[in-house]
Amino acid sequence: MKNSKRGTTPAPVRASTDPAEFGRWLTQRLESLGYNLSGPRSGGRSAFAEQSGLSPSTVTRLLRGEMPTDTRILRTLAESIDVPYPEVLVRAGVLTPEELAAVQRPSPAPGGPLTPEQAADELGITDPAERKVFVNMAKTLRRTTSDGGEQQLAD
């Protein structure tokens, strides 16, 4: 009844302003996973409910875009459809993309030091390989200095 969860390209995450939009997104996601949602007796809703551990009525409400007030339901949903939990929170309208970014990468206190990761963000270094090199180099350069004032590099 269900296909592999892997092999799909993630779409850009958008905050849902219309609850029905979340229901449409979830319907497309479940259908891409192999659940047949073409009719009330197609079996896809029941199969997904059983697989996910969510109740059939909860699955129906989610597909209709009726959003739960319990974020544990959204976590269970995210795990069941192999979508990162933060993406589901944004799609469900619980968080905006900006709120999520602020939580994932908090701004430093004014006048406070930047972490290497925050510096990479500020400089716009997004390529994973370049980012790793930058962060590692910054961490190496920040290591404590010896009594003579020279940098002490890692062994």
DRENTORKOL-3810 file (N, C-alpha, C; in nm, 4 decimals):
REM DRENTORKOL-3810
@n.u->0.0812; n.v->-0.1196; n.w->0.0000; ca.u->0.0000; ca.v->0.0000; ca.w->0.0000; c.u->0.0851; c.v->0.1253; c.w->0.0000
@n.u->0.2069; n.v->0.1112; n.w->0.0546; ca.u->0.2892; ca.v->0.2283; ca.w->0.0742; c.u->0.4212; c.v->0.2110; c.w->0.0018
@n.u->0.4681; n.v->0.3160; n.w->-0.0659; ca.u->0.5975; ca.v->0.3139; ca.w->-0.1316; c.u->0.7043; c.v->0.3633; c.w->-0.0373
@n.u->0.8290; n.v->0.3594; n.w->-0.0827; ca.u->0.9411; ca.v->0.4098; ca.w->-0.0027; c.u->0.9240; c.v->0.5576; c.w->0.0256
@n.u->0.9656; n.v->0.5979; n.w->0.1451; ca.u->0.9576; ca.v->0.7384; ca.w->0.1836; c.u->1.0680; c.v->0.8205; c.w->0.1197
@n.u->1.1734; n.v->0.7580; n.w->0.0765; ca.u->1.2905; ca.v->0.8278; ca.w->0.0238; c.u->1.2716; c.v->0.8622; c.w->-0.1237
@n.u->1.3625; n.v->0.9457; n.w->-0.1733; ca.u->1.3654; ca.v->0.9725; ca.w->-0.3159; c.u->1.2851; c.v->1.0925; c.w->-0.3599
@n.u->1.2335; n.v->1.1720; n.w->-0.2695; ca.u->1.1606; ca.v->1.2901; ca.w->-0.3098; c.u->1.2467; c.v->1.4121; c.w->-0.2843
@n.u->1.2345; n.v->1.5106; n.w->-0.3706; ca.u->1.3089; ca.v->1.6336; ca.w->-0.3546; c.u->1.2257; c.v->1.7298; c.w->-0.2720
@n.u->1.2834; n.v->1.7827; n.w->-0.1628; ca.u->1.2050; ca.v->1.8718; ca.w->-0.0798; c.u->1.1759; c.v->2.0035; c.w->-0.1504
@n.u->1.0550; n.v->2.0512; n.w->-0.1348; ca.u->1.0167; ca.v->2.1798; ca.w->-0.1904; c.u->1.0485; c.v->2.2878; c.w->-0.0868
@n.u->1.0618; n.v->2.4124; n.w->-0.1308; ca.u->1.0853; ca.v->2.5184; ca.w->-0.0334; c.u->0.9710; c.v->2.5228; c.w->0.0678
@n.u->1.0056; n.v->2.5463; n.w->0.1912; ca.u->0.9047; ca.v->2.5482; ca.w->0.2969; c.u->0.8375; c.v->2.6841; c.w->0.2990
@n.u->0.7062; n.v->2.6830; n.w->0.2974; ca.u->0.6284; ca.v->2.8058; ca.w->0.3059; c.u->0.5331; c.v->2.7943; c.w->0.4234
@n.u->0.5149; n.v->2.9043; n.w->0.4922; ca.u->0.4167; ca.v->2.9055; ca.w->0.5994; c.u->0.2780; c.v->2.8984; c.w->0.5376
@n.u->0.1926; n.v->2.8198; n.w->0.5959; ca.u->0.0575; ca.v->2.8055; ca.w->0.5450; c.u->-0.0302; c.v->2.9146; c.w->0.6047
@n.u->-0.0908; n.v->2.9935; n.w->0.5176; ca.u->-0.1821; ca.v->3.0960; ca.w->0.5663; c.u->-0.3255; c.v->3.0456; c.w->0.5593
@n.u->-0.3477; n.v->2.9435; n.w->0.4816; ca.u->-0.4798; ca.v->2.8857; ca.w->0.4632; c.u->-0.4743; c.v->2.7416; c.w->0.5128
@n.u->-0.5532; n.v->2.7070; n.w->0.6151; ca.u->-0.5486; ca.v->2.5696; ca.w->0.6658; c.u->-0.5743; c.v->2.4645; c.w->0.5579
@n.u->-0.6567; n.v->2.4969; n.w->0.4598; ca.u->-0.6841; ca.v->2.4015; ca.w->0.3519; c.u->-0.5574; c.v->2.3740; c.w->0.2710
@n.u->-0.4672; n.v->2.4722; n.w->0.2656; ca.u->-0.3411; ca.v->2.4537; ca.w->0.1934; c.u->-0.2587; c.v->2.3425; c.w->0.2593
@n.u->-0.2581; n.v->2.3383; n.w->0.3917; ca.u->-0.1875; ca.v->2.2322; ca.w->0.4629; c.u->-0.2492; c.v->2.0971; c.w->0.4278
@n.u->-0.3806; n.v->2.0897; n.w->0.4244; ca.u->-0.4487; ca.v->1.9655; ca.w->0.3889; c.u->-0.4135; c.v->1.9194; c.w->0.2488
@n.u->-0.4044; n.v->2.0140; n.w->0.1554; ca.u->-0.3666; ca.v->1.9786; ca.w->0.0172; c.u->-0.2218; c.v->1.9293; c.w->0.0132
@n.u->-0.1327; n.v->1.9976; n.w->0.0855; ca.u->0.0075; ca.v->1.9557; ca.w->0.0896; c.u->0.0195; c.v->1.8146; c.w->0.1480
@n.u->-0.0512; n.v->1.7888; n.w->0.2578; ca.u->-0.0454; ca.v->1.6577; ca.w->0.3215; c.u->-0.1026; c.v->1.5504; c.w->0.2289
@n.u->-0.2111; n.v->1.5804; n.w->0.1610; ca.u->-0.2692; ca.v->1.4854; ca.w->0.0669; c.u->-0.1671; c.v->1.4493; c.w->-0.0408
@n.u->-0.1007; n.v->1.5492; n.w->-0.0979; ca.u->0.0003; ca.v->1.5238; ca.w->-0.2008; c.u->0.1155; c.v->1.4405; c.w->-0.1445
@n.u->0.1557; n.v->1.4719; n.w->-0.0227; ca.u->0.2671; ca.v->1.3982; ca.w->0.0384; c.u->0.2291; c.v->1.2519; c.w->0.0590
@n.u->0.1110; n.v->1.2265; n.w->0.1128; ca.u->0.0681; ca.v->1.0887; ca.w->0.1367; c.u->0.0521; c.v->1.0127; c.w->0.0053
@n.u->-0.0023; n.v->1.0786; n.w->-0.0951; ca.u->-0.0171; ca.v->1.0118; ca.w->-0.2246; c.u->0.1189; c.v->0.9806; c.w->-0.2850
@n.u->0.2172; n.v->1.0695; n.w->-0.2649; ca.u->0.3514; ca.v->1.0428; ca.w->-0.3173; c.u->0.4174; c.v->0.9261; c.w->-0.2434
@n.u->0.3712; n.v->0.8985; n.w->-0.1230; ca.u->0.4212; ca.v->0.7845; ca.w->-0.0461; c.u->0.3456; c.v->0.6555; c.w->-0.0781
@n.u->0.2461; n.v->0.6645; n.w->-0.1652; ca.u->0.1753; ca.v->0.5455; ca.w->-0.2100; c.u->0.0405; c.v->0.5209; c.w->-0.1446
@n.u->-0.0076; n.v->0.6127; n.w->-0.0648; ca.u->-0.1398; ca.v->0.5965; ca.w->-0.0032; c.u->-0.2460; c.v->0.6412; c.w->-0.1017
@n.u->-0.3464; n.v->0.5587; n.w->-0.1229; ca.u->-0.4554; ca.v->0.5904; ca.w->-0.2144; c.u->-0.5609; c.v->0.6691; c.w->-0.1376
@n.u->-0.5734; n.v->0.7971; n.w->-0.1717; ca.u->-0.6702; ca.v->0.8844; ca.w->-0.1047; c.u->-0.7793; c.v->0.9293; c.w->-0.2009
@n.u->-0.7987; n.v->0.8541; n.w->-0.3092; ca.u->-0.8909; ca.v->0.8959; ca.w->-0.4141; c.u->-1.0373; c.v->0.8956; c.w->-0.3720
@n.u->-1.0733; n.v->0.8204; n.w->-0.2717; ca.u->-1.2126; ca.v->0.8171; ca.w->-0.2281; c.u->-1.2234; c.v->0.7777; c.w->-0.0822
@n.u->-1.3435; n.v->0.7918; n.w->-0.0259; ca.u->-1.3609; ca.v->0.7618; ca.w->0.1163; c.u->-1.3376; c.v->0.6144; c.w->0.1500
@n.u->-1.3507; n.v->0.5266; n.w->0.0542; ca.u->-1.3325; ca.v->0.3829; ca.w->0.0785; c.u->-1.2048; c.v->0.3275; c.w->0.0139
@n.u->-1.1120; n.v->0.4177; n.w->-0.0208; ca.u->-0.9906; ca.v->0.3742; ca.w->-0.0912; c.u->-0.8907; c.v->0.3051; c.w->0.0011
@n.u->-0.9002; n.v->0.3277; n.w->0.1301; ca.u->-0.8145; ca.v->0.2589; ca.w->0.2258; c.u->-0.6879; c.v->0.3325; c.w->0.2644
@n.u->-0.6539; n.v->0.4387; n.w->0.1932; ca.u->-0.5303; ca.v->0.5114; ca.w->0.2210; c.u->-0.5289; c.v->0.5787; c.w->0.3563
@n.u->-0.6412; n.v->0.6398; n.w->0.3918; ca.u->-0.6488; ca.v->0.7080; ca.w->0.5225; c.u->-0.6327; c.v->0.6084; c.w->0.6360
@n.u->-0.7034; n.v->0.4993; n.w->0.6263; ca.u->-0.6956; ca.v->0.3966; ca.w->0.7316; c.u->-0.5560; c.v->0.3370; c.w->0.7392
@n.u->-0.4971; n.v->0.3108; n.w->0.6245; ca.u->-0.3623; ca.v->0.2528; ca.w->0.6231; c.u->-0.2622; c.v->0.3491; c.w->0.6848
@n.u->-0.2733; n.v->0.4767; n.w->0.6517; ca.u->-0.1814; ca.v->0.5741; ca.w->0.7092; c.u->-0.2049; c.v->0.5885; c.w->0.8590
@n.u->-0.3302; n.v->0.5914; n.w->0.9007; ca.u->-0.3609; ca.v->0.6026; ca.w->1.0433; c.u->-0.2984; c.v->0.4865; c.w->1.1203
@n.u->-0.3129; n.v->0.3677; n.w->1.0681; ca.u->-0.2567; ca.v->0.2497; ca.w->1.1340; c.u->-0.1042; c.v->0.2570; c.w->1.1383
@n.u->-0.0433; n.v->0.2946; n.w->1.0277; ca.u->0.1033; ca.v->0.3014; ca.w->1.0201; c.u->0.1592; c.v->0.4098; c.w->1.1108
@n.u->0.0924; n.v->0.5246; n.w->1.1191; ca.u->0.1446; ca.v->0.6394; ca.w->1.1936; c.u->0.1135; c.v->0.6354; c.w->1.3424
@n.u->0.0087; n.v->0.5624; n.w->1.3786; ca.u->-0.0341; ca.v->0.5626; ca.w->1.5182; c.u->-0.1313; c.v->0.6753; c.w->1.5497
@n.u->-0.1685; n.v->0.7524; n.w->1.4490; ca.u->-0.2694; ca.v->0.8564; ca.w->1.4667; c.u->-0.4074; c.v->0.7939; c.w->1.4483
@n.u->-0.5065; n.v->0.8529; n.w->1.5101; ca.u->-0.6412; ca.v->0.7982; ca.w->1.4936; c.u->-0.6934; c.v->0.8322; c.w->1.3542
@n.u->-0.7820; n.v->0.7482; n.w->1.3004; ca.u->-0.8398; ca.v->0.7783; ca.w->1.1683; c.u->-0.9084; c.v->0.9151; c.w->1.1641
@n.u->-0.9738; n.v->0.9522; n.w->1.2737; ca.u->-1.0409; ca.v->1.0832; ca.w->1.2737; c.u->-0.9394; c.v->1.1970; c.w->1.2711
@n.u->-0.8248; n.v->1.1804; n.w->1.3373; ca.u->-0.7197; ca.v->1.2822; ca.w->1.3333; c.u->-0.6645; c.v->1.2948; c.w->1.1924
@n.u->-0.6412; n.v->1.1826; n.w->1.1259; ca.u->-0.5907; ca.v->1.1852; ca.w->0.9886; c.u->-0.6904; c.v->1.2577; c.w->0.8986
@n.u->-0.8170; n.v->1.2287; n.w->0.9128; ca.u->-0.9199; ca.v->1.2957; ca.w->0.8322; c.u->-0.9185; c.v->1.4456; c.w->0.8580
@n.u->-0.9093; n.v->1.4859; n.w->0.9841; ca.u->-0.9062; ca.v->1.6294; ca.w->1.0171; c.u->-0.7819; c.v->1.6966; c.w->0.9576
@n.u->-0.6669; n.v->1.6307; n.w->0.9652; ca.u->-0.5445; ca.v->1.6871; ca.w->0.9082; c.u->-0.5573; c.v->1.7053; c.w->0.7567
@n.u->-0.6147; n.v->1.6064; n.w->0.6905; ca.u->-0.6321; ca.v->1.6145; ca.w->0.5456; c.u->-0.7315; c.v->1.7243; c.w->0.5065
@n.u->-0.8242; n.v->1.7546; n.w->0.5944; ca.u->-0.9192; ca.v->1.8635; ca.w->0.5705; c.u->-0.8582; c.v->1.9993; c.w->0.6034
@n.u->-0.7405; n.v->1.9989; n.w->0.6664; ca.u->-0.6768; ca.v->2.1245; ca.w->0.7051; c.u->-0.7209; c.v->2.1745; c.w->0.8404
@n.u->-0.7872; n.v->2.0899; n.w->0.9180; ca.u->-0.8265; ca.v->2.1279; ca.w->1.0536; c.u->-0.7058; c.v->2.1026; c.w->1.1432
@n.u->-0.6399; n.v->2.2099; n.w->1.1839; ca.u->-0.5125; ca.v->2.1974; ca.w->1.2522; c.u->-0.5294; c.v->2.1602; c.w->1.3991
@n.u->-0.4444; n.v->2.0697; n.w->1.4456; ca.u->-0.4495; ca.v->2.0306; ca.w->1.5861; c.u->-0.3872; c.v->2.1386; c.w->1.6737
@n.u->-0.4271; n.v->2.1419; n.w->1.7980; ca.u->-0.3649; ca.v->2.2347; ca.w->1.8921; c.u->-0.2492; c.v->2.1678; c.w->1.9650
@n.u->-0.2351; n.v->2.0393; n.w->1.9497; ca.u->-0.1296; ca.v->1.9633; ca.w->2.0162; c.u->-0.0158; c.v->1.9393; c.w->1.9171
@n.u->0.0998; n.v->1.9993; n.w->1.9433; ca.u->0.2121; ca.v->1.9849; ca.w->1.8508; c.u->0.2695; c.v->1.8436; c.w->1.8512
@n.u->0.2342; n.v->1.7632; n.w->1.9502; ca.u->0.2789; ca.v->1.6228; ca.w->1.9485; c.u->0.2195; c.v->1.5490; c.w->1.8291
@n.u->0.0996; n.v->1.5865; n.w->1.7889; ca.u->0.0371; ca.v->1.5261; ca.w->1.6706; c.u->0.1193; c.v->1.5619; c.w->1.5466
@n.u->0.1620; n.v->1.6874; n.w->1.5388; ca.u->0.2418; ca.v->1.7285; ca.w->1.4240; c.u->0.3779; c.v->1.6605; c.w->1.4239
@n.u->0.4352; n.v->1.6350; n.w->1.5408; ca.u->0.5629; ca.v->1.5628; ca.w->1.5480; c.u->0.5437; c.v->1.4195; c.w->1.4974
@n.u->0.4384; n.v->1.3543; n.w->1.5439; ca.u->0.4092; ca.v->1.2175; ca.w->1.4991; c.u->0.3873; c.v->1.2159; c.w->1.3484
@n.u->0.3152; n.v->1.3150; n.w->1.2991; ca.u->0.2908; ca.v->1.3256; ca.w->1.1554; c.u->0.4234; c.v->1.3410; c.w->1.0809
@n.u->0.5080; n.v->1.4303; n.w->1.1268; ca.u->0.6368; ca.v->1.4545; ca.w->1.0604; c.u->0.7194; c.v->1.3264; c.w->1.0521
@n.u->0.7255; n.v->1.2540; n.w->1.1618; ca.u->0.8011; ca.v->1.1290; ca.w->1.1630; c.u->0.7411; c.v->1.0266; c.w->1.0676
@n.u->0.6097; n.v->1.0246; n.w->1.0596; ca.u->0.5410; ca.v->0.9253; ca.w->0.9768; c.u->0.5529; c.v->0.9522; c.w->0.8278
@n.u->0.5672; n.v->1.0794; n.w->0.7896; ca.u->0.5765; ca.v->1.1117; ca.w->0.6470; c.u->0.7190; c.v->1.1481; c.w->0.6070
@n.u->0.8130; n.v->1.1300; n.w->0.6998; ca.u->0.9553; ca.v->1.1520; ca.w->0.6735; c.u->0.9832; c.v->1.2944; c.w->0.6258
@n.u->0.9252; n.v->1.3899; n.w->0.6977; ca.u->0.9474; ca.v->1.5321; ca.w->0.6721; c.u->0.9986; c.v->1.5919; c.w->0.8027
@n.u->1.1010; n.v->1.6764; n.w->0.7970; ca.u->1.1513; ca.v->1.7349; ca.w->0.9214; c.u->1.0408; c.v->1.8063; c.w->0.9997
@n.u->1.0422; n.v->1.7837; n.w->1.1306; ca.u->0.9411; ca.v->1.8426; ca.w->1.2189; c.u->0.9319; c.v->1.9946; c.w->1.2015
@n.u->1.0442; n.v->2.0675; n.w->1.1947; ca.u->1.0315; ca.v->2.2122; ca.w->1.1762; c.u->0.9572; c.v->2.2496; c.w->1.0478
@n.u->0.9774; n.v->2.1720; n.w->0.9410; ca.u->0.9065; ca.v->2.2010; ca.w->0.8162; c.u->0.7557; c.v->2.1835; c.w->0.8342
@n.u->0.7158; n.v->2.0806; n.w->0.9060; ca.u->0.5729; ca.v->2.0586; ca.w->0.9304; c.u->0.5162; c.v->2.1733; c.w->1.0139
@n.u->0.5910; n.v->2.2201; n.w->1.1133; ca.u->0.5443; ca.v->2.3327; ca.w->1.1955; c.u->0.5233; c.v->2.4577; c.w->1.1109
@n.u->0.6126; n.v->2.4810; n.w->1.0158; ca.u->0.5978; ca.v->2.5974; ca.w->0.9281; c.u->0.4793; c.v->2.5773; c.w->0.8339
@n.u->0.4700; n.v->2.4606; n.w->0.7726; ca.u->0.3594; ca.v->2.4342; ca.w->0.6794; c.u->0.2237; c.v->2.4410; c.w->0.7489
@n.u->0.2225; n.v->2.4021; n.w->0.8772; ca.u->0.0968; ca.v->2.4051; ca.w->0.9532; c.u->0.0640; c.v->2.5450; c.w->1.0043
@n.u->0.1562; n.v->2.6385; n.w->0.9860; ca.u->0.1308; ca.v->2.7748; ca.w->1.0309; c.u->0.1583; c.v->2.7965; c.w->1.1783
@n.u->0.2208; n.v->2.6997; n.w->1.2446; ca.u->0.2547; ca.v->2.7149; ca.w->1.3859; c.u->0.3696; c.v->2.8143; c.w->1.4000
@n.u->0.4663; n.v->2.8077; n.w->1.3081; ca.u->0.5795; ca.v->2.8996; ca.w->1.3023; c.u->0.5887; c.v->2.9590; c.w->1.1635
@n.u->0.6392; n.v->3.0809; n.w->1.1553; ca.u->0.6714; ca.v->3.1381; ca.w->1.0250; c.u->0.8144; c.v->3.0972; c.w->0.9919
@n.u->0.8538; n.v->3.1037; n.w->0.8651; ca.u->0.9932; ca.v->3.0727; ca.w->0.8321; c.u->1.0915; c.v->3.1617; c.w->0.9085
@n.u->1.0533; n.v->3.2868; n.w->0.9310; ca.u->1.1408; ca.v->3.3793; ca.w->1.0039; c.u->1.1544; c.v->3.3385; c.w->1.1506
@n.u->1.0444; n.v->3.2964; n.w->1.2126; ca.u->1.0508; ca.v->3.2505; ca.w->1.3518; c.u->1.1369; c.v->3.1256; c.w->1.3637
@n.u->1.1229; n.v->3.0355; n.w->1.2683; ca.u->1.2035; ca.v->2.9141; ca.w->1.2697; c.u->1.3513; c.v->2.9480; c.w->1.2563
@n.u->1.3848; n.v->3.0382; n.w->1.1644; ca.u->1.5245; ca.v->3.0786; ca.w->1.1458; c.u->1.5798; c.v->3.1427; c.w->1.2722
@n.u->1.4980; n.v->3.2229; n.w->1.3400; ca.u->1.5438; ca.v->3.2886; ca.w->1.4627; c.u->1.5725; c.v->3.1869; c.w->1.5726
@n.u->1.4965; n.v->3.0792; n.w->1.5758; ca.u->1.5191; ca.v->2.9750; ca.w->1.6759; c.u->1.6402; c.v->2.8907; c.w->1.6373
@n.u->1.6528; n.v->2.8585; n.w->1.5104; ca.u->1.7633; ca.v->2.7747; ca.w->1.4645; c.u->1.8966; c.v->2.8468; c.w->1.4704
@n.u->1.8963; n.v->2.9754; n.w->1.4412; ca.u->2.0190; ca.v->3.0547; ca.w->1.4397; c.u->1.9941; c.v->3.1850; c.w->1.5138
@n.u->1.9964; n.v->3.1805; n.w->1.6452; ca.u->1.9681; ca.v->3.3028; ca.w->1.7213; c.u->2.0730; c.v->3.4102; c.w->1.6947
@n.u->2.0283; n.v->3.5332; n.w->1.6959; ca.u->2.1187; ca.v->3.6460; ca.w->1.6771; c.u->2.2018; c.v->3.6654; c.w->1.8026
@n.u->2.3264; n.v->3.7062; n.w->1.7850; ca.u->2.4090; ca.v->3.7306; ca.w->1.9033; c.u->2.3615; c.v->3.8555; c.w->1.9766
@n.u->2.3939; n.v->3.8620; n.w->2.1025; ca.u->2.3608; ca.v->3.9810; ca.w->2.1794; c.u->2.4371; c.v->4.0994; c.w->2.1199
@n.u->2.3762; n.v->4.2161; n.w->2.1173; ca.u->2.4468; ca.v->4.3320; ca.w->2.0614; c.u->2.5822; c.v->4.3500; c.w->2.1301
@n.u->2.6866; n.v->4.3607; n.w->2.0495; ca.u->2.8207; ca.v->4.3783; ca.w->2.1025; c.u->2.8858; c.v->4.2492; c.w->2.1486
@n.u->2.8109; n.v->4.1384; n.w->2.1458; ca.u->2.8647; ca.v->4.0104; ca.w->2.1906; c.u->2.9385; c.v->3.9398; c.w->2.0785
@n.u->3.0162; n.v->3.8396; n.w->2.1130; ca.u->3.0915; ca.v->3.7677; ca.w->2.0099; c.u->3.0004; c.v->3.6781; c.w->1.9259
@n.u->3.0382; n.v->3.6618; n.w->1.8012; ca.u->2.9672; ca.v->3.5715; ca.w->1.7106; c.u->3.0265; c.v->3.4320; c.w->1.7236
@n.u->2.9433; n.v->3.3314; n.w->1.7087; ca.u->2.9949; ca.v->3.1958; ca.w->1.6946; c.u->3.0437; c.v->3.1817; c.w->1.5507
@n.u->3.1280; n.v->3.0842; n.w->1.5225; ca.u->3.1695; ca.v->3.0637; ca.w->1.3830; c.u->3.0506; c.v->3.0378; c.w->1.2903
@n.u->2.9500; n.v->2.9664; n.w->1.3405; ca.u->2.8315; ca.v->2.9390; ca.w->1.2585; c.u->2.7555; c.v->3.0679; c.w->1.2276
@n.u->2.7433; n.v->3.1575; n.w->1.3284; ca.u->2.6749; ca.v->3.2849; ca.w->1.3064; c.u->2.7542; c.v->3.3723; c.w->1.2093
@n.u->2.8872; n.v->3.3681; n.w->1.2200; ca.u->2.9705; ca.v->3.4443; ca.w->1.1275; c.u->2.9506; c.v->3.3936; c.w->0.9848
@n.u->2.9445; n.v->3.2621; n.w->0.9684; ca.u->2.9206; ca.v->3.2048; ca.w->0.8355; c.u->2.7853; c.v->3.2510; c.w->0.7816
@n.u->2.6834; n.v->3.2545; n.w->0.8687; ca.u->2.5519; ca.v->3.3028; ca.w->0.8268; c.u->2.5600; c.v->3.4486; c.w->0.7821
@n.u->2.6262; n.v->3.5303; n.w->0.8636; ca.u->2.6371; ca.v->3.6731; ca.w->0.8327; c.u->2.7119; c.v->3.6974; c.w->0.7023
@n.u->2.8092; n.v->3.6125; n.w->0.6735; ca.u->2.8873; ca.v->3.6266; ca.w->0.5503; c.u->2.8212; c.v->3.5601; c.w->0.4301
@n.u->2.7112; n.v->3.4894; n.w->0.4539; ca.u->2.6382; ca.v->3.4260; ca.w->0.3443; c.u->2.7043; c.v->3.2997; c.w->0.2926
@n.u->2.7804; n.v->3.2322; n.w->0.3766; ca.u->2.8465; ca.v->3.1080; ca.w->0.3351; c.u->2.7466; c.v->2.9947; c.w->0.3541
@n.u->2.6910; n.v->2.9462; n.w->0.2430; ca.u->2.5861; ca.v->2.8444; ca.w->0.2509; c.u->2.6294; c.v->2.7087; c.w->0.1974
@n.u->2.7304; n.v->2.7055; n.w->0.1111; ca.u->2.7777; ca.v->2.5779; ca.w->0.0579; c.u->2.8273; c.v->2.4925; c.w->0.1747
@n.u->2.7767; n.v->2.3694; n.w->0.1918; ca.u->2.8134; ca.v->2.2882; ca.w->0.3084; c.u->2.9636; c.v->2.2657; c.w->0.3237
@n.u->3.0343; n.v->2.2404; n.w->0.2140; ca.u->3.1790; ca.v->2.2157; ca.w->0.2231; c.u->3.2527; c.v->2.3435; c.w->0.2625
@n.u->3.2184; n.v->2.4547; n.w->0.1987; ca.u->3.2826; ca.v->2.5818; ca.w->0.2311; c.u->3.2513; c.v->2.6234; c.w->0.3745
@n.u->3.1292; n.v->2.5991; n.w->0.4157; ca.u->3.0874; ca.v->2.6348; ca.w->0.5513; c.u->3.1678; c.v->2.5559; c.w->0.6542
@n.u->3.1862; n.v->2.4264; n.w->0.6282; ca.u->3.2607; ca.v->2.3417; ca.w->0.7212; c.u->3.4052; c.v->2.3895; c.w->0.7328
@n.u->3.4672; n.v->2.4221; n.w->0.6188; ca.u->3.6049; ca.v->2.4728; ca.w->0.6202; c.u->3.6111; c.v->2.6032; c.w->0.6993
@n.u->3.5190; n.v->2.6939; n.w->0.6723; ca.u->3.5178; ca.v->2.8231; ca.w->0.7416; c.u->3.5017; c.v->2.8057; c.w->0.8925
@n.u->3.4035; n.v->2.7268; n.w->0.9335; ca.u->3.3773; ca.v->2.7062; ca.w->1.0761; c.u->3.4969; c.v->2.6413; c.w->1.1443
@n.u->3.5536; n.v->2.5390; n.w->1.0816; ca.u->3.6701; ca.v->2.4729; ca.w->1.1406; c.u->3.7882; c.v->2.5693; c.w->1.1528
@n.u->3.8125; n.v->2.6499; n.w->1.0506; ca.u->3.9227; ca.v->2.7458; ca.w->1.0549; c.u->3.8984; c.v->2.8496; c.w->1.1647
@n.u->3.7757; n.v->2.8993; n.w->1.1739; ca.u->3.7455; ca.v->2.9978; ca.w->1.2776; c.u->3.7643; c.v->2.9388; c.w->1.4169
@n.u->3.7235; n.v->2.8154; n.w->1.4363; ca.u->3.7411; ca.v->2.7506; ca.w->1.5664; c.u->3.8890; c.v->2.7315; c.w->1.5978
@n.u->3.9663; n.v->2.6960; n.w->1.4961; ca.u->4.1100; ca.v->2.6791; ca.w->1.5154; c.u->4.1740; c.v->2.8117; c.w->1.5555
@n.u->4.1360; n.v->2.9189; n.w->1.4886; ca.u->4.1948; ca.v->3.0495; ca.w->1.5163; c.u->4.1509; c.v->3.1059; c.w->1.6522
@n.u->4.0405; n.v->3.0612; n.w->1.7062; ca.u->3.9901; ca.v->3.1114; ca.w->1.8351; c.u->4.0506; c.v->3.0397; c.w->1.9549
@n.u->4.1244; n.v->2.9331; n.w->1.9310; ca.u->4.1808; ca.v->2.8566; ca.w->2.0420; c.u->4.2617; c.v->2.9467; c.w->2.1328
@n.u->4.2734; n.v->2.9067; n.w->2.2552; ca.u->4.3435; ca.v->2.9883; ca.w->2.3536; c.u->4.4891; c.v->3.0089; c.w->2.3156
@n.u->4.5437; n.v->3.1193; n.w->2.3573; ca.u->4.6830; ca.v->3.1511; ca.w->2.3298; c.u->4.7694; c.v->3.1063; c.w->2.4454
@n.u->4.8959; n.v->3.0824; n.w->2.4159; ca.u->4.9908; ca.v->3.0417; ca.w->2.5201; c.u->5.0362; c.v->3.1660; c.w->2.5957
@n.u->5.1171; n.v->3.1484; n.w->2.6971; ca.u->5.1654; ca.v->3.2604; ca.w->2.7776; c.u->5.2415; c.v->3.3627; c.w->2.6945
@n.u->5.3068; n.v->3.3193; n.w->2.5907; ca.u->5.3833; ca.v->3.4101; ca.w->2.5062; c.u->5.2969; c.v->3.4867; c.w->2.4080
@n.u->5.1657; n.v->3.4663; n.w->2.4086; ca.u->5.0758; ca.v->3.5370; ca.w->2.3203; c.u->5.0616; c.v->3.4730; c.w->2.1837
@n.u->5.1310; n.v->3.3611; n.w->2.1604; ca.u->5.1199; ca.v->3.2933; ca.w->2.0319; c.u->5.0027; c.v->3.1968; c.w->2.0354
@n.u->4.9450; n.v->3.1737; n.w->1.9187; ca.u->4.8328; ca.v->3.0796; ca.w->1.9151; c.u->4.8834; c.v->2.9376; c.w->1.9374
@n.u->4.8023; n.v->2.8636; n.w->2.0068; ca.u->4.8340; ca.v->2.7232; ca.w->2.0331; c.u->4.7385; c.v->2.6402; c.w->1.9487
@n.u->4.7919; n.v->2.5775; n.w->1.8447; ca.u->4.7080; ca.v->2.4999; ca.w->1.7542; c.u->4.6908; c.v->2.3593; c.w->1.8053
@n.u->4.5866; n.v->2.2944; n.w->1.7582; ca.u->4.5576; ca.v->2.1582; ca.w->1.7984; c.u->4.6661; c.v->2.0641; c.w->1.7463
@n.u->4.6859; n.v->1.9535; n.w->1.8169; ca.u->4.7850; ca.v->1.8533; ca.w->1.7747; c.u->4.7418; c.v->1.7854; c.w->1.6492
END
